[in-house]
Amino acid sequence: MNETTDPNNQILLVTIVAFYWALLGCWDQLLPRSGEDKTRRGDAVTEQGSDVADYSSSAGQPVDMIRDIDPNFDLAAFLAGARTAYKVILQAYAHGDIQTLKRLVGPEVLQTFERTIAGRRDREETLQLTLIGMSEAKVIDALGENGTVEIAVRFVSEVVSVTCSANDSVAAGDPTLIVEVTDTWTFARETQSTKRDWMLIATEGD
């Protein structure tokens, strides 16, 4: 379920949406402020319910490796930022907000978003996404090489995805169906960067 390899997959249109952010204390400067279960379609991305799940990372090699490179690495701050970015990017993607996405994602991911958003626009379609909740955000792998550290995070979320045509009829998706989506996003940062900025560089869906 990877939109990068299958742009026609509507569920993946939800999940590969990803970000640019500062790890320690810079979120406020970079990000905007602000199943069979049934849910109403909104005009924009909304969140229903609350994030009550465990957003911890399994202890061990991935986080230990990161801390070998950066002793000040704050896992809780990293995951909090990842969750916030997930919500912001969903909204930007659904709205076709390319300028926001340019700040948040790497070139390859951005190219995929731009292509899909352009196709939607040409077909006069709109994408309506509702984020119901997120049950997991966990660091599952990490790599450090060539002056760059990469961190893979597994997200498990519940979403409603509906694509509507110009006459507001449903072209794809189901406005009454909550779908559980599992994806792995890989974020990268230059280890010598003074800004400590992370970029989404790859996505993979289960």
Beta strands, then each sheet from edge to edge (+ up, - down):
strand 1: 20-22
strand 2: 46-47
strand 3: 126-145
strand 4: 148-164
strand 5: 170-173
strand 6: 179-190
strand 7: 197-205
sheet 1: 1+ 7- 6+ 4- 3+ 2+
sheet 2: 1+ 7- 6+ 4- 5+
end
